[in-house]
Amino acid sequence: MHSTRTSDPRIHAGIIALAFVTLLIGGAFAGLIAEGARDMSGAYAAFDGYLARVARFTLWQAILSTLFSVLPALFVARALARHPRFFGRDLILQLFAVPLALPAIVAALGILALYGRAGYFAGFLSELGGGTWPGIYGLSGILVAHVFFNLPLAVRLFLEVLHAVPADQWRLASQLGMGARPAFRLIEWPVLRQALPGVAGLVFMLCITSFTIVLTLGGGPRATTLEVAIYQALRFDFDPARAVSLTLLQIGLTLVVVLVLARLGANTTGDANLQVAPRRYHSVGKGEALLNVTLIVLALAFVAGPMAATVAAGVQADLGRLVMEDAVRRAALTSMVLAFVSALLASVLSLALIMARRALALRRSGQGRTLLEHATDTGAGFVLVVPPIVIGAGWFVLLRHSSDVFALAPVMVAAVNAVMAMPFAIRALRPAYDAASERHERLCALLGISGWNRLKLIDWPPLRRPLATAFAFAMALSLGDLGVIALFGSDSVQTLPYLLLSRMGSYRTEDAAGLALILGAVCLVLMLAASRFGKEASA
């Protein structure tokens, strides 16, 4: 019986998945180490004043973005929690989930359409400032974009925490006639304070590894982060030594952030499908109600504005001509194929790791976890330490001596995007698989059902919807990604985000707006499908 367990196909599949992830990340590190060893003096020389400035700006913009996202989110979440039932509340919460589905470059276009030099608010801002509005490029644009993405996420996370407060506490508060201030101090603030470090840490990590936002809205060398500097060092300056130094510093910073997050217990993948069941509160005074309504309306306007601007600018473009363009058709086909391959690979790899972890947990029979079980449990989390642009940079410098790096763009884009989507796919798949295993494990062992037969007959029925959720989510993430294709893209291999960026760079703003609308709509449909499948699977 023991030999049968050790030859469990699930463990073999998990080892193969781990080997793939290790090869992808290890190959990137091998490229960086080989390039650094080739010219140590160049790598050392790259640690100069420019690198220090870029590192400082990377940390500074992440700190500011976290403050401006998390602090308002505390009050907006409390305002929503204090009013559990009003017309449009569910719509607001659904709208706050939309930024999770929007590619960063689409949101950047919407922000420029609102606050750019020729944006809808340009005239008002010019009159307000007493001069010509210069636009929102630089630190201000980066902050606005980061708050657009992260404030709704933080609101939903805080709201989930507030709804987890036991009903008995609110019943007691009502019996004691407790007002809004004592209720906040004694009931709401303790749970919010406990969640605050984790939420702030998650937002900080998202901001410190931001690439597309800084690339499109940075506006110059004064607003450059480490990841954008890596991209510039390879694509424009072709200075591998500087790219290696920047990459090592980026890895170090990200590793520190992830370790701190782990200590804080932060959820580093977030959640697009947070369940926010309303709770009925007792009396809310008129003054507090007015303040809460103001906070909710301001947050709603801030989040909905770029979305509305994206739609308004997109429909003004000649969508019919865009759809008929050969370049757009090729980019759309390339995007869909690469996103499909990435999503399929992410789902397969994630399922392999989940099955292997479960099989190893059943095999140890009360003993301590082995290194392999630890690896299958947390292996996908390693990708959080190494951002996509860093993996791309490592493989770029590794492959440039032996092959045409641009010809390998499809392989690199599909592989890196698949691994980056794995933490989200695992989140969708693991509860369903563990529950199915709990029900059927002993029966499968008694009947000798394993391998493909078990997957087809036993595991597939309860996993269909979670797999659909993981697939749709991973496909949406890959479809809107610009990180790896920004390095490996060329005139012969273009995705929709890459084509959108090139149209922006050539000042074809109307075409860029139309492409942003198309790309955003497709990604939103995929995320809505993932959300629907996820709800049906948990029902």
C-alpha positions, 0 to 999 in steps of 0.5 A: 500500500505504501508503494502505491501511495508513493507512486501517486500520479498526483504527486508526480504532476505536482513535481512537474508543475514545481519544476516548471515554475522553478525553471522559469524563475531559476532561468531568469536568475541564471540569466541575471547571474551570468550577465553580472559575472560577464562584467562585474565592474559594469554591474557594480558601477550601475549602483550609482546616484541614478539607481538610488533616486529610482529606488527612493521614488519607487518607495515614496510613490508606494508609500503615498499611494498606500496612504491615499488609498487605505485611509479614505477606504477606512471611512468609506467602508464604515459609511457603507457598513452603517447603511446596509440597505439603500437603493444602488448599494449593491451596484456600488459594490459591484462597481468597486469590483470593476477596477480588478478587471480593468487592465492598467493601461485601460485605466491610465487612458481613462485617467488621461481622458479626465485629467490630461492636458486635453481631458474633460476637466482640463478647462476647469483645472486651468481656470482653477490654477490660473494658467494652462493645465499641464496634465497629470503626468508624473507623481500625481498621475501615478497616485491617482491611478493607484488610488483608483485601483486600490481604494475600491479593493481596500473598501471591500476588504474593510467592509468584509471585516466590518460585516464579520463583527458578531451580531451579539455585539451590535445587539448589546450596543443597541440595548445600551443605546450606544451612539456612533462614536462609542460604537466606532471606538469600541466595536468597529475600530478594534477590528479595523485596526487588526485588519489595517496592517494586512490591507495596507501591506497588500496595497503597498506591494501592489504599488511597489511592483506597479509597471504599466501605470508608471510606464504610461503616466510617469512622464519622464525620468523624474517619475521612474520606478525600478521596474520601468527602469529595468525596461528602459535599460534593456529596450532603449539603453541596452545596458544589461549591467544596469538592468541586472543591478536594478533587478537585484534591487527590485527583488530585494525590495519585493522580498522584504515586502512579501516577508512583512506581508506574511508576518501581517497575515495579508492576503496577497492575491486580494479577491474579486468576489468578496461576499459582502452580506449587509447587516442592519444597524440601528439609528444613524443620526442625520449629521452622520448620514449626511457625512456618510452619503458625502463620502460614498458619493465622492468615492463613487465619483472618483472610481466611476469617473475614469470608467465613464471617460474610457467609455466616452472616449472610446465610443468617439473613436472610429471603432468600425475602422479599428476593427477592420484594421489588419494590425488590430485584428492580428493583435487581437488574435495574438492576445486571445491565443496567448491569453487562452494558452496562459489561462490553460497552463495556469489552470493545469499547473495550479490543479497539479500543485493542489492535488499533490499537496493534498496527496502528500498531506494524506500520506504523512499520517500525522508526521511533520510536513516534508519539504515537497509538501511545503513546496506544493503548498507555497510554491506558487507564492514565490512568483509574488517575490519576482515581478513579471518584468524581472522574470522577463529581464532575466530571460531577455539577457539569458537568451540574447546570446543564443537566439532571437529573443523577439521570436520567442515572445509568444512563449515567454508571454504565455509562460510568465503570465500563466505563472503570475496567474497561479496564486489566483487560480489556486485560490479558486480551485483549492477549496473545491478540490479539498472538499471533493477529496474529503468526500471521495478519498477513501472510496477511491482508495478502496476501488483503486481509482487513480490517475486519469480515471479518477480525474475524469470520473470523480474530481471533474464534476465538482471542479468544473465551475471552479476551473472555469472561474480560474480559467476566466480570471487567468485569461483576463489577467493575461489579456490585459498584461503589458509587463512581459510583452513590453520587453519581448514585443515587436512589430511582428508580435503584438498584443492589444495592450502593446498596440495600445501603448504604441498608438499612445506613443505615436499620439494616435489618442483616438485609436488608443481610446477605441482600443482601450474600450475594446480591451476593457470590455473583453476583460470585464466580460471575462471577470464577470464570467469568473465571478458568476462561475465562482458564485455558482460553485460556492452555492 
